[in-house]
Every structure is written in C-alpha cells, then in structure tokens.
Amino acid sequence: MRDDGRTVIAAASLDDVDATIDSLTVNGVLSSGALLVLLTVVGWFALRGGLRPLRRIEHTAAAIADGDLTRRVPEPAPSATEIGRLARSLNVMLGQLERAFADRAASETRMRNFVSDVSHELRTPLFGIKGSADLYRMGALTGPADVDETMRRIHREATRLTALTEDLLLLAQLDQAPEAQLDPAPMDLRTLANDARHDLGALDPTRPVTLTGPDGGPPGAAPVHGDEARLRQVVTNLVGNAAAHTPAGTPVRIGVGTTGDRAVLDVADEGPGMTAEQADRVFDRFYRVDRSRDRSGGANAGLGLAIARSLAQAHGGDVELETSLGHGARFRLSLPLPPR
C-alpha cells in the first residue's frame, strides 16, 4: 500500500514452477521404478546364488534317496557360513550312514555264511549217525563185528557233534558277556608253555620242540591274571593248529616271556606258511586254510583259532599272526601284565 492510500498488486505466472514440479515428479517415479527393477534383478541373482548350495543339497538328498550312499554335499568356499557348516554336518552324517549300512550289509553276509557253515557242520555228523542207524534198522549189519564198528562210528560222530555244539555255545557266550566266562587268578604262562611242549612231543615224537623266550634266548617269566583253564584252551588250540597244518617232524618253537608291558606266548612252526589272504581270514569262524582236510575223528571244524582269539580278547589281550608263504607261521598270545 502506498502513502497516498492506493494498493499495488504484483503477480507472476506459476506455469514454469508447475512444469518443474511435474517434471521432478515424473523423473522421481521413473527413477524409483528403475531402481526398484534394478534392485529386484540384483536381489533375484543374489537369492539364486544364495540358494544354489541348497539346491545342491536337494540334488544330493535325491541321489541318496535313490540308493547312492557315496554322494556328498559340495562344500562352498566360504565354509564359515551357515550353509558351509550345514554342508559339513551333512557330510559327516552321510559318512556315518554309509559306514552303518556297510557294517549292516557285512554283518548280514557274515550271518548268512555262519548259518550256512553251521548247517553244513551239523549235517555231516547227523547224516553219519542216521546212516549208521538206518543200516542197523534194515538188518544190513550181519555180525557182532559190524554192529560194534557201527556203534563206534555213531559214538565218534556224536562226540564230534557234542564238541561242535560246545564250541558254538562258548563263542556265543563270549560274544555276549566275555568276562563272565572267566575265573581269573594269578598265574604264569610258563606253566602252559611247558605243558604245551610235552603235549606236542607226545602227539609227534619225531617233531623237534624247543622252549625259548619270545624272540629266542631262555624262557622268561610271564605273569598274568587270567583263567588258567581258558588260557590252556587257547594254547591247546594254537599247538593243535601247528600239529594239524604242518608235516610230521616239522620243528616247532614255543616262546614265553614278556615284551614291553605284555606277557606273551609264541607258537612258531617252520611249516608251509600262509598267503596274505589266508592270514587275513584265519581267525574267521569255520574258516579252514585247506577245506579238503580230513575232519574225521572229531577234527577241528574251523573254530579253534576263533575261540582262541575270543578268549584272549576276553582277557584284555589278543592272538596275533605273523606268516608268509614258505616261511612258517608264528601265533603270539599277548596278555597284559598284572598291575604291581
């Protein structure tokens, strides 16, 4: 308002301002849309890359479900991430599952073989007994001498059947509760070694038998805390094995003493020895190096060394074998020394 009372009004056009605002609005919307599209694309690729390890896990799980237990989850390079830790944990679990399934398959195979071997070993003496009884029932035994021989055959097969049954029962008891089968007391393996030397000499007087230390030299003390009857059974099986699987007159060395913190008793022969494959299986139940070997007269059914090792392990020890083809074999009974 001026001094003379008159009012002056000034005005300007807002078209340029409105145009600028409209332009900024359009540019903002377009920029926001472009940025949103860009972020969506980047996020999609990032999510795809992040989910790639999970898809690998999915493919691995599908392959395992189809029966391929050897498959493993590829571990990503940054193993410190959650996906990396998950992949490692899954691979550990898959390894344990593979071993568990392999152990189960091996156990089933051993059980089938065991049942087959038991059936065969039981069938042989039973058929012998049945055949002899059938001969008597049909009147084919014409004289007292025939009857006596048949009765001896029945008794021999029944003795063999009884021994086999007792061996199987002992192995089952050792598998279930090994320590419960023992009555331990302080003793010395020298007693068993000396008795074994005399027993082997009685079996084959032409066979040189020497009593030494574990690796030569004089025999030494070998104190243990063990069941003498069961350990005597171990040594008897080892000596019987040497007598059965070496030619008559083959030298045998029985060594006894201590090695480190173990009491040991060796039965070493100079026989034909065994191949590596035979040595790997020699402690298996019902395994015989020579399956055609005559087993008449109640001979070992392939359980002697299995029983020997099981009894040794029940004492906290083991029976070990060193052999090579053409260079004999040495079976070593190794037991812990008693605490002082």
C-alpha positions in Angstrom: 0.0 0.0 0.0 1.3 3.3 -0.9 1.3 6.5 1.1 -1.4 8.0 -0.9 -3.7 5.1 0.1 -3.6 3.2 -3.1 -2.8 -0.6 -3.3 -0.4 -2.1 -5.7 -0.8 -5.8 -6.6 2.1 -7.7 -8.3 1.5 -11.2 -9.9 3.7 -13.7 -11.7 2.8 -16.9 -13.7 3.4 -20.3 -11.9 3.3 -22.3 -15.1 7.1 -22.8 -15.1 7.0 -23.9 -11.4 4.3 -26.3 -12.1 6.1 -27.7 -15.0 9.2 -28.1 -13.0 7.3 -29.9 -10.2 5.6 -32.2 -12.7 9.0 -32.9 -14.3 10.6 -33.7 -11.0 7.6 -36.0 -10.1 7.9 -37.9 -13.3 11.6 -38.2 -13.0 11.3 -39.4 -9.4 8.7 -42.0 -10.3 10.8 -43.2 -13.3 14.0 -43.3 -11.2 12.2 -45.1 -8.4 10.8 -47.6 -10.8 14.1 -48.2 -12.5 15.8 -48.5 -9.1 13.1 -51.0 -8.0 13.6 -53.1 -11.1 17.4 -53.0 -10.7 17.1 -54.0 -7.0 14.7 -56.8 -8.0 17.1 -58.1 -10.6 20.1 -57.9 -8.3 18.1 -59.5 -5.5 17.0 -62.3 -7.7 20.5 -63.1 -8.8 21.7 -62.8 -5.2 19.0 -65.0 -3.9 19.6 -67.5 -6.7 23.3 -67.6 -5.8 22.5 -68.0 -2.2 20.1 -70.8 -2.8 22.5 -72.7 -5.1 24.1 -74.7 -2.3 20.6 -75.6 -1.0 19.7 -76.9 -4.5 22.9 -79.0 -4.4 21.9 -80.4 -1.1 18.5 -81.2 -2.6 20.0 -83.0 -5.5 22.4 -84.9 -3.2 19.5 -85.9 -1.0 17.6 -87.1 -4.0 20.5 -89.2 -5.1 20.9 -90.7 -1.7 17.2 -91.5 -1.5 17.7 -93.4 -4.8 20.4 -95.6 -3.0 23.7 -93.8 -3.8 25.2 -93.5 -0.3 28.5 -92.4 -1.7 27.3 -89.0 -2.7 28.4 -86.0 -0.7 27.2 -82.4 -0.5 29.7 -80.0 -2.2 31.0 -77.6 0.4 31.0 -73.9 -0.6 34.3 -71.9 -0.5 33.3 -69.7 2.5 32.9 -72.7 4.8 32.4 -70.4 7.8 28.9 -69.5 6.7 25.7 -71.2 7.9 25.4 -73.1 4.6 29.1 -74.2 4.9 28.6 -75.5 8.4 25.4 -77.3 7.3 27.2 -79.0 4.4 30.0 -80.2 6.7 27.5 -81.5 9.2 25.5 -83.3 6.5 28.7 -84.9 5.0 29.7 -86.2 8.4 26.2 -87.6 8.9 26.3 -89.2 5.4 29.6 -90.8 6.1 28.3 -92.3 9.3 25.2 -93.6 7.5 27.3 -95.1 4.7 29.5 -96.9 7.3 26.4 -98.1 9.2 24.8 -99.5 6.1 28.1 -101.1 5.1 28.5 -102.7 8.5 25.0 -103.9 8.4 25.5 -105.5 5.0 28.7 -107.1 6.1 27.0 -108.4 9.3 24.2 -109.9 7.3 26.7 -111.5 5.0 28.6 -113.0 7.9 25.4 -114.2 9.5 24.3 -115.9 6.2 27.7 -117.5 5.9 27.7 -118.5 9.6 24.3 -120.1 9.3 25.4 -122.0 6.2 28.6 -123.2 7.8 26.8 -124.3 11.0 24.2 -126.2 8.9 26.9 -127.9 7.0 28.9 -128.8 10.1 25.9 -130.1 11.9 24.5 -132.0 8.9 27.7 -134.1 8.4 27.8 -135.9 11.7 24.0 -136.1 11.8 23.9 -137.9 8.4 26.6 -140.2 9.7 24.6 -141.1 12.7 21.4 -141.5 10.7 23.1 -143.6 8.0 24.6 -146.0 10.6 21.2 -146.3 12.4 19.5 -147.0 9.1 21.9 -149.8 8.3 21.2 -151.4 11.7 17.4 -150.9 11.2 17.4 -152.5 7.8 19.4 -155.5 9.1 22.4 -154.8 7.0 24.7 -155.5 9.9 25.2 -159.2 9.7 27.6 -159.8 12.6 28.7 -158.5 16.0 31.8 -157.0 14.5 29.7 -154.9 12.1 27.5 -153.8 14.9 30.5 -152.8 17.1 32.0 -150.8 14.2 28.7 -149.0 13.6 28.4 -148.2 17.2 31.9 -146.8 17.2 31.1 -144.7 14.2 27.9 -143.4 15.9 29.9 -142.6 19.1 32.6 -140.8 17.1 30.1 -138.6 15.2 28.1 -137.9 18.4 31.4 -136.8 20.1 32.2 -134.6 17.2 28.6 -133.1 17.3 28.9 -132.5 21.0 32.3 -130.8 20.6 30.9 -128.6 17.8 27.9 -127.6 19.9 30.0 -126.8 22.9 32.3 -124.6 20.8 29.4 -122.7 19.3 27.9 -122.2 22.8 31.2 -120.9 24.1 31.6 -118.4 21.1 28.0 -117.2 21.7 28.7 -116.7 25.4 32.0 -114.8 24.6 30.2 -112.6 22.2 27.5 -111.7 24.8 29.4 -111.4 28.1 33.1 -112.3 27.6 34.3 -111.5 31.2 31.5 -113.6 32.7 33.1 -116.7 31.2 36.3 -116.3 33.1 37.5 -117.2 36.6 40.8 -115.2 36.8 43.6 -115.8 39.2 47.4 -115.0 39.3 49.3 -117.5 37.1 52.4 -117.7 34.8 52.3 -118.6 31.1 55.5 -120.7 31.6 53.3 -123.5 33.0 51.2 -123.6 29.9 54.3 -123.3 27.6 56.0 -126.2 29.3 52.8 -128.4 29.2 52.4 -127.5 25.5 55.9 -128.7 24.7 55.2 -132.1 26.3 51.8 -132.4 24.6 53.3 -131.6 21.2 56.1 -134.1 21.7 53.6 -136.7 22.7 51.5 -136.1 19.6 54.5 -136.4 17.3 57.7 -137.7 18.8 59.6 -137.0 15.6 58.9 -133.3 15.8 61.6 -131.2 17.4 60.1 -128.8 20.0 62.1 -126.1 21.7 61.2 -123.9 24.6 62.7 -120.4 24.3 62.0 -116.7 25.1 59.6 -114.7 22.9 62.3 -113.9 20.4 64.9 -116.5 21.2 67.1 -116.9 24.3 66.0 -118.5 27.5 62.3 -118.6 28.5 61.3 -115.9 31.0 58.6 -115.2 33.5 55.2 -114.3 32.1 52.8 -113.5 35.0 49.2 -112.7 34.1 45.9 -112.5 35.9 43.8 -115.0 33.9 41.6 -118.1 33.9 44.1 -120.9 33.6 41.6 -123.4 32.1 40.6 -121.0 29.4 44.2 -119.9 28.6 45.2 -123.6 28.5 42.4 -124.0 25.9 43.9 -121.1 23.9 47.4 -122.7 23.9 46.0 -126.1 23.1 44.3 -124.7 20.1 47.4 -123.0 18.9 49.5 -126.1 19.4 46.9 -128.3 17.8 46.8 -125.9 14.8 50.6 -126.2 14.4 50.4 -130.0 14.6 47.5 -130.3 12.1 48.8 -127.9 9.5 52.5 -128.8 9.3 54.1 -132.0 8.0 55.2 -134.6 10.6 58.6 -133.9 12.0 58.4 -130.1 11.4 60.2 -128.1 14.1 58.1 -126.0 16.4 59.3 -123.3 18.8 57.3 -122.3 21.9 58.4 -119.0 23.3 57.4 -117.5 26.6 58.3 -114.3 28.4 57.5 -110.6 28.5 57.7 -107.9 25.8 57.2 -104.4 27.0 54.1 -104.4 29.2 52.8 -107.6 27.8 53.2 -111.3 28.7 53.5 -113.3 25.5 53.5 -117.0 24.5 54.5 -117.9 21.0 53.8 -121.0 18.9 56.1 -120.8 15.9 56.5 -123.5 13.2 58.6 -124.0 10.1 55.8 -125.3 8.0 54.4 -124.1 4.6 53.1 -120.8 6.0 50.1 -118.9 4.6 49.3 -116.4 1.9 48.2 -112.9 2.9 44.6 -113.7 2.0 44.7 -116.8 4.2 46.2 -114.9 7.1 43.5 -112.3 6.9 40.8 -114.9 7.3 42.4 -117.4 9.5 40.6 -116.2 12.6 37.2 -116.3 10.9 34.7 -118.8 12.2 34.6 -122.0 10.2 37.4 -120.9 8.0 40.0 -123.6 7.1 43.1 -123.0 5.0 42.6 -126.4 3.5 38.9 -127.1 3.3 39.6 -130.6 1.9 41.5 -131.6 5.0 40.2 -134.8 6.6 38.0 -133.9 9.6 37.2 -137.4 10.7 37.6 -138.3 14.3 36.2 -135.0 15.6 38.7 -132.8 14.0 38.5 -129.1 14.2 35.6 -127.5 12.3 37.4 -124.2 11.8 36.5 -122.8 15.2 39.8 -123.3 17.2 41.5 -120.1 16.3 38.3 -118.1 16.5 37.8 -119.4 20.1 41.5 -118.7 20.9 41.3 -115.1 19.8 37.9 -114.5 21.6 39.3 -116.0 24.8 42.4 -113.9 24.6 40.4 -110.7 24.0 38.2 -111.6 26.9 41.4 -111.3 29.0 42.2 -107.9 27.5 44.8 -109.4 25.1 44.9 -110.9 21.6 46.3 -113.6 19.4 48.4 -112.3 16.5 49.8 -114.0 13.5 53.0 -113.4 11.5 53.4 -115.6 8.4 54.4 -115.7 4.8 54.2 -118.4 2.2 57.0 -120.9 2.6 58.4 -119.4 5.8 56.2 -120.9 8.5 53.8 -119.1 10.9 54.0 -117.6 14.4 50.9 -117.3 16.6 51.5 -115.0 19.5 49.2 -114.9 22.6 49.7 -111.5 24.1 48.2 -110.5 27.5 48.6 -107.5 29.8 50.9 -107.8 32.8 49.1 -107.6 36.2 49.4 -104.3 38.0 52.2 -104.1 40.6 
